Amino acid sequence: MRLISICPSNTELVAYLGLTSSLIGVDNYSDWPEDIQSLPRLGSDLNIDMDKVEELQPDLVLASLSVPGMEQNIEELKKRNIPFVIVPNPKSLTEVGESILFVGEVTNTLDKANQLYKKYNTFIEKYHFLSKQVKKPTTLYWEWWAKPIFTPGATNWLTEISTLAGGRNVFEDMALASIKTDWEEIVRRNPDVICVIWVGVQKEKVNPKVILKRPGAEQMEAIKNNQLFILEEPLFCRPSPKLLVGLNKIASILHPAIYPQFDENIDPLLDDNFENKLK
């Protein structure tokens, strides 16, 4: 099956299902796994070169509506009669798990998808169990855009990840997936930990001084205790099973005595020995 992915999270879903060798082209932002680097690049998610897509003659294009503006990709695929599916846009860890099954079904790898889905849910259940050992949850502020400031609210997988990691999102009281707020409000909420993951920006390009220079930052608990973390955006901002790698990382930062140690070279879903560390 000749597959094209025009969204990074879809590329990752394909990889988890062992179908990387079936990919014949990907969008410019897809960066995992390593062996996709040599594939034809088809443009950014909002500017896909449909002439290139058509030339590659895919059996199936995995499209998405996770970002406003992607509708134009769908319209163009329809217009050119290129076979495609829209992978559902997950808002929760449960829905990310269901995406595994969806992609498994459309790529005829449902047996593999069911195995992965079971492992995915077992991991979440184990972290839920470990979170009960945390006597006082750590309060977290997640920043995924700086100007204006945006942060996840209650209906967002980062709030779930916070809880599973023995923490609490300081904006979990707001029933939105994404909240536009201001720095004064964040200072008022005074989180124990600040996590910066600007969407689409590599970790190396985020300067912590941007946060440290904001008014009142030096009075916050997170800054006073050196608890400002610049984290890898792909581990926290894409609706793919990679979110479990992010969960592993933030949990090990917040409560290293309770959760398994983080190793950047180990993916919990791809490492058969990881389950032993959770027992």
Secondary structure, 3 states (H helix, E strand, C coil): CCEEECCHHHHHHHHHCCCHHHEEEECCCCCCCHHHCCCCECCCCCCCCHHHHHHHCCCEEEEECCCCCCHHHHHHHHHCCCCEEEECCCCCHHHHHHHHHHHHHHCCCHHHHHHHHHHHHHHHHHHHHHHCCCCCCEEEEEECECCCEEEECCCCHHHHHHHHCCEEECCCCCCCCEEEECHHHHHHHCCCEEEECCCCCCHHHCCCHHHHCCCCHHHCHHHHCCCEEECCHHHCCCCCCCHHHHHHHHHHHHCCCCCCCCCCCCCCCCCCCHHHHCC
